[in-house]
Amino acid sequence: MMNKKEVILEAKKVLSLEQKSINYLKKSFDNNFFLAVKKIYETKGKILVTGIGKSGHIANKISATLSSTGTPSHFIHPAEANHGDLGSIAKNDCLIIISNSGQTNELNGLINFSKRYNIPLISISSNKKGMLYIQSDFKIIYKKPIEACPNNLAPTSSTTMQLIIGDAIAVTLTKMRKFKKSQFGSLHPAGSLGKGLLKISEIMHRQKELPLVKYNEKMSNALIKMTRKSLGCLGVINENNNLIGIITDGDLRRNMNENLIKKKASEIMTKKPTTIKKLTLASEAIRIMNEKKITSLFICNKKKPIGIVHIHDLIRIGY
C-alpha cells in the first residue's frame, strides 16, 4: 500500500511523462498534417475513424468530436468491419486509422479494402516502418513516447498524443468550415451544452402573446391587457409600432392613486427599456436580467417588438 506522499508523487510523474510526450507533437504538425486535414475537408462523404484496443477508444472519441463540430463521422470497429461492416464505407468516404505500432493485424482488412476500392486512407501512428504507415495515402506520424505506465506497456502517453492530434484535426476543420456556435448548439440540444447555446428566439413568446399597448391608450384598457397576458408587464409602442417604453408592476405601484386608470400609458411607462435581439443566447438574457434586476425582456428587431421572455421561462429550462 502506497502512502499519501507516494501516491501524489506517482501522479506527478505521470503528468510529467505525458507532458513531455505532448511536447513531441509540435513536429507532427507539418505538411503531412496539412495534407491530411485538407483531404478530410474536401471529402464529400463520411469520415470513418478506427483503431483497436485503447487506440479504438481514442478513435471513437475523435469521431464523436468531428461529428459534433461539423464533420460527419462514424467509428467503425476493425473486427466488425471484417465481418460485414466494410459495407458501411462508401466511395466518397475517407478512412482514418489510428495505431501506435502500425502493425496491428486486425487492421489489415480495412487497409486492404481502402486500397482495393480507392478509399483515401489517413494514418496516425508512431512507426514509419509499420504496414499502416507504408500503405496509407496521408501519414500523420508522432514520436513513440515512453508510456506513463511503470512497465512502459499500457497505452497512456501514446493515447494522449493520439487524442491531441484528433482534437487538432477537429478544431482546425471547425475553423475551416466557419462552424458557428448556433450550429454547434443544434447538434447538442440536450444537456448543459445545449442549454448554454439556446437562443432566446427558441423560447420567447410571440405575436398574439405579446403584451403591447399604444402610447396614447388609457390605463383602464392597459391594465386589462396586462392582466390577460399574465407576463407582469406591458410594452408601450408608438404610431410606428416601435417600442418606446415598458410598464411593470413597479411602475403601477409608483403611480398608484385614484387617477391611475385615467392616465395614458405614456405617462406611466419607464422609457427606453432594456431589449435584446433574437439571436441573443438564453444564458446572456438571464445575465442581463440579474444585472438589471428585471424580470422581463422584450426582443426587438429594429426597435419593433417581436417577442418577450420572462424570467420564469428561463427558470423552467434550468437557468
Buried (B, 14 or more C-beta within 10 A) or exposed (E): EEEEEEEEEEEEEBEEBBEEBBEBBEEBBEEBBEBBBBBBBEBEEBBBBBBBBBBBBBBBBBBBBBBBBBBEBBBBBBEEBBEEBBEEBEEEBBBBBBBBBBBBEBBBBBBEBBEEEEBBBBBBBBBEEBBBBEBBBBBBBBEBBEBBBEEEEEBBBBBBBBBBBBBBBBEBBBEBEEBEEEBBBEBBEEEEBBBBBBBBBEBBBEEEEBBBBBBEBBBEEBBEBBEEBEBBBBBBBBEEEBBBBBBBEEBBEEBEEEEBEEBBBBEBBBEEBBBBBBEBBBBEBBEBBEEEEBBBBBBBEEEEBBBBBBBEBBEEEEB
